[in-house]
């Protein structure tokens, strides 16, 4: 019982105390109740100054049955709900608003009045403020509906159902490593990612970002995991080179390129990069997540050593 409820319960008990402290006949009980209700009171949490005889007798009965706790106010069963909007009216408003997100509140109220008139029913007693609160609570404002529609159409999330249905391939700028004869050069990470399983068929550092690096990585990925149904890439020059096998011919692999306005096509790529890079990486299924800085450093040194070995052997 909170402070507010306790204060109200004690006030109510103070009124009915002369009625419950002793057993009274029916006539005497009613007479005393009339005397109590004839006075004015400062009722807690209320602007009223008087109570009725029936209310006083009801409090008396509740107290005799369940004690002081029965005198606390009962919470509304429809608390948090808009009592002015019936379920039928709510369904009609939602249907009209989704059909035309730009439909104004005045147009909605007019449509509701016409619907009620056609059914020979009294019009819904809705004020513009109540209607607007209802639209905001249900996410039916014009702005919210248009945002949801844009997100669903242009940035819809997707995921392949089976492995090798969709692969994604991309290149990432890697670290600077020492040359065998002195100096430094930058290496580039080329990798492919299976969309359904998050498995990386192949990832490797190369001394350049040319077509030969992409084809070598793709050949090793296919040799390790088989041929994918679709291969998604961005609009980089090497991916549009005539040397890239395309079409459903002998290679049986359909290529798709992401559009600048629809980056959801390459939405998996950041996860792929974080899965391969050892420091600050996020774990994906099939790959161990570094548990400490020492382990992460060891993994990074191993990758750099691998990059140096491939540079020296090229």
Steps between C-alpha positions, in 0.01 A plus 500: 500500500656829391473830690214629289291184539575484873394862549168439322435176692561668836267787409225258404548305822472822699156558347364150555654445846171590684328240280738205550617532860169361629213296365209728407150421383414582141313820575767636735774416250326698228429794734864529605611474139271792411649709780854428377420583137336829595840653582771632266843340486839555339511175305857395410587508129154625406318826439176369649396609849225248582425128472163331455326267744523208257876552462542510878304179546700330224827595674360359823417167336840478330681570827309231688585246233868573423626757749689823432649381169148487352468878543782581255387628159483237227702567181305535178481185291538704180797700623731600213228447241307766314146451619359739238627280213318169468664197342288534186583870465869431558508237225326739258739786579804276452371369166425849369833640614704216351315534171593868481772613746448864399135492609450777759327473834206710373456267204504200732236651728281583200536146368408356840189720511395383151556135597284541811228677300496221242444246777234714675725527806597804706837645395806413706563758771863565409680830540795589273740478796377151592535388140854635477602326824358176363693535173826568683449208740435258211783634281253624237620855447594592144868528587513161672313323221721646228816413692384141547410474131837638388691269735305197385544573129858623470683350797321172554703252696557165343685179567558194286335181623779258409877510470643580155182675388661844533863597530632851539847607397688819575845644549629688802811714546731313735807594708841618383764225516874491450639402161755216492764740359410793724229761504128451547201433282129470559316170467135448413256253649277322248233271647168334431218447749214250491179686588309219672772340713733805536780261407793655315591261214828679445675817609854604418734799495632600156770748392255679268131557449488385143288248316750219553459527879122475476509203260758316711290548814185391319666189358621392843158569654326288235758225540439495876121536518352444157328733256251761630167570333544876521803718553445858616762769449512879496566723199879495524685495170656157548161339558372631167806391310449275196721248675237435767295192404135600481165362404344158553718333236783261568564648843132479604544806726267799476664834582326795663644846563385727780363843416616812681146591598437154646787409733305214653640273230842518661369517857700193605835644397582689825440179696729318261777753554467488879503120493834488316683786670630371833504817709160639594341210314152372554464124514289318239403132492800287416760750611653532847470840662822632661465476875793721598740759364781241496301259285384782273860616455613148416227467237595833347870406486410172330298681234777751439754217471273332247480823301879535501545141386264546207675823402842338509387203294327710233 
